[in-house]
Amino acid sequence: MAIAPITGILRRQLILDLGIGLGAGFIMGNWFWYGYHMPRTNGRDDYYAKKEASRAAERTQAQ
């Protein structure tokens, strides 16, 4: 028993659903990466850079 090919309105609906799903996934992935992950990562890196700079300054003053 062969399966009939997807045609007509079902095919258009499938393409629309896939397009919307992939587009929304891409948008939400970019929002997470650039709106949440990167600012937190940059903030953490800045914190540790400042902490290391203050440690280096204390070491040079102690010598």
C-alpha positions in Angstrom: 0.0 0.0 0.0 1.6 3.2 -1.2 1.4 6.5 0.6 -0.1 9.3 -1.4 2.2 12.3 -2.0 1.5 15.5 0.0 -0.1 17.9 -2.4 -2.3 21.0 -2.6 -3.4 22.8 0.6 -1.7 20.3 2.9 1.7 20.9 1.2 1.2 24.7 1.5 0.2 24.4 5.1 3.3 22.1 5.8 5.6 24.6 4.2 4.0 27.5 6.1 4.2 25.6 9.4 7.9 24.7 8.8 8.8 28.2 7.8 7.1 29.8 10.8 8.6 27.2 13.2 12.1 27.6 11.8 11.8 31.4 11.7 10.5 31.6 15.2 13.2 29.2 16.4 15.9 31.3 14.8 14.6 34.5 16.2 14.3 33.1 19.7 17.7 31.6 19.5 19.2 34.9 18.5 17.3 36.7 21.3 18.7 34.2 23.9 22.2 34.4 22.5 22.5 38.2 22.0 20.0 39.4 24.5 20.7 37.2 27.5 23.8 35.0 27.1 26.3 37.5 25.7 25.5 40.4 28.1 25.9 38.0 31.0 29.1 36.6 29.6 30.6 40.0 29.0 29.6 41.2 32.5 31.3 38.1 34.0 34.4 38.7 32.0 34.5 42.4 32.9 34.1 41.4 36.6 37.0 39.0 36.5 39.2 41.4 34.5 38.6 44.1 37.2 39.3 41.6 39.9 42.6 40.6 38.3 43.6 44.2 37.7 43.0 45.0 41.4 45.0 42.0 42.4 47.9 43.0 40.1 47.8 46.5 41.5 47.9 45.2 45.1 50.9 43.0 44.2 52.9 45.9 42.7 52.1 48.1 45.7 53.2 45.3 48.2 56.6 44.9 46.5 
